[in-house]
């Protein structure tokens, strides 16, 4: 059981620590939210998770290369690649992903 603060009022509820942090972050001013985000992204825990994710992605890429699953790009088709990536990004934004 945790205690949560909304404005000046404290109350007791059944909340996980993560839920408490999310609730507290939701009432922060935008500049305080940015400061919290910067603190988290500079933490060792965050860096370890990001490095592990990067290593997984690199491993997948190496495996794909070894299996011959890649495409080469040159001056004639790189603009099409850029357009495809741009379209995909806009679609993801539109779909809320």
HUNOR-V829191 format. One record per residue. RES is the residue in one small letter. SS is DSSP state (a for helix, b for strand, c for the rest). Layout:
# HUNOR-V829191
RES:SS + RES:SS
This chain:
# HUNOR-V829191
x:c + x:b + x:b + x:b + x:b + x:b + x:c + x:c + x:b + x:b + x:b + x:b + x:b + x:c + x:c + x:c + x:a + x:a + x:a + x:a + x:a + x:a + x:a + x:a + x:a + x:a + x:c + x:c + x:c + x:a + x:a + x:a + x:a + x:a + x:a + x:a + x:a + x:a + x:a + x:a + x:a + x:c + x:c + x:a + x:a + x:a + x:a + x:a + x:a + x:a + x:a + x:a + x:a + x:a + x:a + x:a + x:a + x:a + x:a + x:a + x:a + x:a + x:a + x:a + x:a + x:a + x:c + x:c + x:c + x:c + x:c + x:c + x:c + x:c + x:c + x:c + x:c + x:a + x:a + x:a + x:a + x:a + x:a + x:a + x:a + x:a + x:a + x:a + x:a + x:a + x:a + x:a + x:a + x:a + x:a + x:c + x:c
